[in-house]
Amino acid sequence: MKIFKDIITGDEMFSDTYKMKLVDEVIYEVYGKLIQRTQGGIEIAGFNPSAEEADEGTDEAVESGVDVVLNHRLAETFAFGDKKSYTLYLKDYMKKLVAKLEEKSPDQVEVFKTNMNKVMKDILGRFKDLQFFTGESMDCDGMVGLLEYREINNESVPVLMFFKHGLEEEKF
C-alpha cells in the first residue's frame, strides 16, 4: 500500500486503496464513497478489525461523509470565499512546487507548468461546485485538495483532486 503525503506539511492526503486516475500528468483524481461509520473508525481494505472485536452494548457516535476525507483526517477549509482568493493561493502554491521540483526533479518542471495551467483553467471554471480540504494539520500553506461530485453511471460520486507534484509516496 502507498500513502500519498503533502510534501510541504507532511500530512497524509490519500492512499492507493481507492480507485484513482492521473489526469494530464498533474492531477490525481481519487474516487470516494459516501459512508457512515462509528466515530473514529477507519476502514481501509485489508486493515479492519474483525466484527468479533467490536464492543457490544455501547452507544457510539456515528459520522458520515466521504471515505477518503474521514479515513485520512482531511479538514474542510472555507479559506477561499471566491475565485480570486483561490487563484492567489494557487499562484503562491505553484511557486513553492516549482522550487521543490527544481531542487528534486528538474525534468518535471516544464511538464508541471504546461499541464497545470490547462488543468487549472478547467477547474476554475467549476469553482462554485468545489469543496476544499487541507490535511490534518489544517495548514493552508500546504496542499488544498479539491472535492466535487460527478454523475457516474447515474450515481453521484465524490471525486477528490490532488496535485501530483505536491505529493510524496510512502510505501507500507
Stockholm file with secondary structure:
# STOCKHOLM 1.0

chainA/1-172         MKIFKDIITGDEMFSDTYKMKLVDEVIYEVYGKLIQRTQGGIEIAGFNPSAEEADEGTDEAVESGVDVVLNHRLAETFAFGDKKSYTLYLKDYMKKLVAKLEEKSPDQVEVFKTNMNKVMKDILGRFKDLQFFTGESMDCDGMVGLLEYREINNESVPVLMFFKHGLEEEKF
#=GR chainA/1-172 SS CEEEEETTTCCEEEETTSEEEEETTTEEEEECCEEEEETTCCCCTTCCCCGGGSCSSCCCCEEEEEHHHHHTTCEEECCCCSHHHHHHHHHHHHHHHHHHHHHHCGGGHHHHHHHHHHHHHHHHTTGGGCEEEECTTCCTTSCCEEEEEEEETTEEEEEEEEEGGGEEEEEC
#=GC SS_cons         CEEEEETTTCCEEEETTSEEEEETTTEEEEECCEEEEETTCCCCTTCCCCGGGSCSSCCCCEEEEEHHHHHTTCEEECCCCSHHHHHHHHHHHHHHHHHHHHHHCGGGHHHHHHHHHHHHHHHHTTGGGCEEEECTTCCTTSCCEEEEEEEETTEEEEEEEEEGGGEEEEEC
//
